[in-house]
Amino acid sequence: MIPYLSFEKINGDVRQELSSAFERVINSGWYILGSEVAAFEKEYALYNNTTHCAGTANGLDALILALKALGIGPGDEVIVPSNTYIASWLAVSYVGAIPIPVEPVIATYNIDPALIEAKITSATKAIMPVHLYGQCCEMEAIISIAQKHNLFIVEDNAQAQGATCNGKLTGSMGHINGTSFYPGKNLGAYGDAGAITTSNEQYDKRVRVLRNYGSEKKYYNQEKGINSRLDELQAALLSVKLKRLNDWTAERIRLAAVYNEALKNIPGLILPAIAEGCTHVYHIYMVRTTRRDELQQYLTQSGVGSLIHYPVPPHLQNAYTELGYKKGDFPLAEEIAETCLSIPLYPGLSQEDQSKIINTIKNFFQAGI
Ligand SMILES: *Cc1c(COP(=O)(O)O)cnc(C)c1O
């Protein structure tokens, strides 16, 4: 069986360093908001080309706190992609604002800048681009719309650490941005973890207070915050892995190029396309076919793991019945949900396994299965 995802090589690359980091934290006697978190925040800010980074307990909290730091709340609207993981929408809902969906460019699956302006109202406060599957959104167009309408940009960079648009890194282009270090993300912790990145000192200061009960000085609370801190252990482990992230990303890009070449020109199979000026770090290698369920079944029978990202778009989730959307309201997001299939791509995927995956897919289409 070829699994959809394996951590074997990634863990193998850093096992010794992880163990010593673990020992160091255990022996330090200090487990929350100490030197390990401070060091990782500095390293990640440097990696991400922002002046500040604040660790959080997870990616959803990072987005919630980023929106809160901008003062976004009840009565406000935030433009979000119709095609995204539901966490992007949930962050908007949790601060009391309303997510306003915009359809994607069907070739790239990311929010279509040409459709944003039609959704802007007097209540719109921000645009939340999501660099889905690892591909950077068309940020220049999004930034110019935001500037024209005086809107904030909050990037959801959970899936695209290290991707770029015209040389600028995801997570460095918005006013304040959130990312996730959920284990399966390109930079994954050993549990939940996330971070907020910004080059605005005031926003950074605000989220540091908000993530820690609304307190800057212990036991003195200036506002109602939450408890959402990156812990010392996760920070220490993330510092070890961050040093290898560029190597692992290069490996993802290499594996994607192999798929792109081997699977091109198969009638009925759509491969990922990249927008001009943007790069893709392949958090997910997603293909599309109207025969998705059959293909997935065939892969399973052939011993190849796969996943669907995501089977139900946010507007059709029970959690969002309050917005009153129905099937057909966001046809592109729905079409993607019905046709998408993510195939294995991770550092350590062997040439042999990748060939088997490719041959299985070719067989499915060419042998007329
Ligand atoms: C993973 C993810 C999140 C949330 O991150 P968690 O750490 O799981 O809370 C947000 N947005 C997107 C697009 C994600 O993929």
Residues whose N, C-alpha, C, O or C-beta is under 5 A from the ligand:
A	BS01	LIG	N58 G59 L60 Y85 A87 S88 D156 A158 Q159 S180 F181 Y182 A193 G194
